[in-house]
Every structure is written in C-alpha cells, then in structure tokens.
Amino acid sequence: MDTQQAYRSLQLQDYPHAPWWLDQVSGPASWQCVQTEDKAGRITGLLPFQIKRRWGMSMIVPPALSPRLGPILFPVAEFDIRAYQSFAFRTLTTLSEQLPRVAYARIQWPYELTYGLPWQLAGWQQTVRYSYVLDLQQTSETPAQHWRKDQRHRLQRAQKDLQIHPTTDWRPVWELLQATFVRQGKNFP
C-alpha cells in the first residue's frame, strides 16, 4: 500500500487536513505522504506534503490553504513524558529521513507538536514563530480577562463595529477569501 492510500485508510475525516481536503487544494495526484509504522504495522506518524518547482528548484511546501500541515503523530499507547519523547524522537527522525531531497522545504508544524529536536539534530534549520490560540469554549471567564489593558480596549472598540453570527454557511468565508486576494492583486487559488 502506498503512503497516500495508507493516509486515506486512517479515516481522518475530522482532521483539518483529511485526504479529501488535500485532494481539493492540491489535486489527488499532487500531494504525497511519508509515514512510519511500529513493529505490528500500525501507522505511528504521517507527514503529508506537496512538491512544487519554482525558480528551477524542487521545494516541499504546504498545499494551498493548509497552514500547520506538518507531522502527525499517532501514539499507539498512553506514554509518560519520557516514553512519549522517545516515541516522538524515533517517529520524527524517521519521517525526516524519508522526505525526498529538495533544494528547499517549508513545513509548518501543528500547534500541538512542540518537539522539534529530532529535526534540528538532523540538520534542519528551524525558525520559531509564536501563535496564540484562544480557547473560545471557556465558560467560567472570558479570555480577555488575561489580556493587557490596551488589548482589552481594542476588543471593546471592535465590538462596537463588528457583529459575530455563528453559521454553517460557507459562502461568506468564500467571499471574504476572494475579496482578500482581489485586494492584494493576486489570483484566487
């Protein structure tokens, strides 16, 4: 079974980068995947990616509209922190070794994956950028209570001008994306 078939077999329909999503943003034949398995043949790690040619060079890049598409780890058991780091080290090292040799690779890791030592030891250059993810499901207190005063003030000003309406309609998001690309003078992918 090739790695793309293995990725599809995991039934990751709820994962943000499920195979159907990668088919849509890249095309079914345009994305690839490397994987690791344990001794029993269970998949323990996956790394989907896309190879593009720019300026005469091959590059590994995330597919369009797929930020944070990086290694996905599937521990087969509950681990304590040491055992998890050992598992992650082996898995990430193996994924790194299986990637095709290219002139440049840009892989943005998922927020949950914070362990980059194996790739650093393998010679990969890392740039750390910080993102803050707010838990909007909090009920006991609002996230803004932990913000600086100027940030809370900006939020209060924005609340006067903006309205938030939960919806399952995809059209407003699509129109917003199109407007963003038109404003930037770029083609909508």
N, C-alpha and C positions, 0 to 999 in steps of 0.2 A: 504494500500500500504506500503510495507516495505521501509526502507530508501534507499536501493540500487536502487529500482525501482524509487523512488522519485528523486534520483540523476540523473538517466538516463532520466527522463521525462523533465529535465530542458533544454535539448538541448544545452549542454555546449561543442559543438564540437570544438569551437575555444579556449576553455580554455586549458591551458597546461596539466591539469590533468583530461581530459574528461573521461567518463566511458570506452570508447573503449581503452584508454591508460592504465587505471588501470587493465582492463581485460588482456591486453597483458603482463604487467610487473608482475602481481600478480597471474593471473588466475581468471576467473569470480567468483569463489566461495571463493577466498582467501582475498578479501578486504571487509571492512564493512564501514558503514557510520552512523553518528548520525546527527540529524537535529533539527532545531527549526522552529516553524511556528507562524505567527501572528494570531489574532482572526478570520480573514477571511480565514484561512487555507493556506495562501501563505507561501512558504518556505522563511525564513529570514536568515538562517545560516546552513551551512553544514560542516562537518568535516570527510572526508574520511580517513581511516587508515587501517593498517594491523596488525594482532596479530600473533606473532611468539613465538615459545618456544625455549629458549636457556638456557643451564645450569639448566634445570629443572624448569625454571620460565617462566611465560607468560609475554610478552612485547608488547607494542604498538610501532611500528616502521613505518617509511615511506616505501612504496614499493620501490623496486629497481629502480634506475634511475629516482626518483621522488623527487628531493630536493625541499624544500619550500612547501611541501604539508601540509598545515595547515588549520586553519579555513577559510571558505569563507563566507563573509557577503553579503547579498542581501538586502540593504535598499529598502523599498517599496516607499519611498518618498524622496524628497530633504530635508535635515536637515541642521540647523545651527550647529555649533560645539558642543554646549551643548546637543542638541537633539540627534546628532549622537553619542556622548559619552554615553548617556543614553541607546540608542538603542544597541550599541556595548556591553555595560556592561551587559545588560539583555541577549543578544544573546550568548555572550561568556561564561557567567556563566552557562546558560542552557546547552550549548554544553559540558562544563567541567563536569557537574553533570551527563550527560548521558553516559560518557565513561565507559567501563567496568573496574572493579577493577583489576589491574595488578601489578606486582612487580616493573616494570619499564616502563616508557613511554618517548619516544623521538619524539617530534613534532617540526619541524622547520617551523616557520611561514613564509608566503609570505612576500616579501619586502614591499608591500603596507600596511600591517597590523602592526601598530606600537603601538597598545594599549594593553598592557598585564596585566594591573592592576587587572581585574576580576580573572584571574587565579592565580595571586600572592596572592590575598586575600583568595582564595580557598585552599591555602596551596601548590601550585605548586612551585617548585624551578625553577628559570629562570637563564639562562646563556646568557648574551648578547654578541653577536659577530657582528662585523660590516662588511658589504659588501658594495662595491661601485658599483653602476650600472651606466654605461656611456650611455648617450643618443646619439646614433650614427646617429640620424636623424637631428642633428643640422646642419644648413646651414650657419649661419652668422659667426660663429667662430668654430675652432676646439676645442674639449675638452682638448687637450694637452696644450692649452694656459694657463689653470688654474693649471697645474701641477707644481711640483718643478722642478728645473733645472736638477737634476740628473735623474728624471723620464723621462723628455723630451729627455735627452741624450740616455737613454736606448731604447726609442722608435725609435730614429733616427738610432741607431745601428741595431736594429731588422729589420727595414725597408730595410736595405741593404741585409739582408739574407732571408727575407720572402716575399712571394707574396700572396696577397689576391685576390681570384677569387670567386665572388658570383655564387652559383649554387643551383639547386634544387635536385641534385643527392645525395641520402642518402649514397651511397657506401663508399665514403671517410670517412665520420663520423663513419660508422660501422667499417671500417678497423682501424681507429685510436683508437676506443674504444677497439677492440680486442687486438691491439698492447700494449695498456696500461696494460691490465690485464695479458698478456703474460709476459711483462717486470716485473710486480710485482709478478709473480709466482702464480697468483690466477686463479680460474675458471671463465670463462666469463659467467655472469648470463643470 
